[in-house]
Amino acid sequence: MSRPAITLKARALTYLSGREHSRIELARKLARHVQEGDDIEQLLDTLEAAKLLSQTRFCDALINRRAERFGNSRILAELQSHGIGDDALADIKADLVDGETARACAVWQRKFGSIAPDAAARAKQMRFLLQRGFSHPAIRVAMQGAPGPDGTNPDAIPSSVR
């Protein structure tokens, strides 16, 4: 006995029950399963009208998943690749800017923990943070290391070396 065919709507709900998806991402996943008479755009419109598919929730979920490890430019590029519009990206960027330095410091601290003794190792640390999408000012602050108990950082890179 063969299994009954799963409808396109059931597949969409299965995908959405696992995690939030962008409209483009969900359309791409569903396109493999389209049969004659199925209309993906109409289904996506119906899901949005029923508030089962939401661009805002998708953006929030992606930011929450990625913000702990990545910088603003990488997060924004990923959102853009999912078809998030420029207006929404501008609002998201304004919200992300505030915490980027703290996130860069946390990522640097987890990965390296201390200032590298030589310029080549410091450059490697900086490249790591750049690849993660952090801005130059955030990297500069993170590379100065965590402050000590008296508020100063004995391991900070001297300004003549930076």
Secondary structure by P-SEA (a helix, b strand, c coil): cccccccaaaaaaaaaaaccccaaaaaaaacccccccccaaaaaaaaaaaccccaaaaaaaaaaaccccccaaaaaaaaaaacccaaaaaaaaaaacccaaaaaaaaaaaccccccccaaaaaaaaaaaaaacccaaaaaaaaacccccccccccccccccc
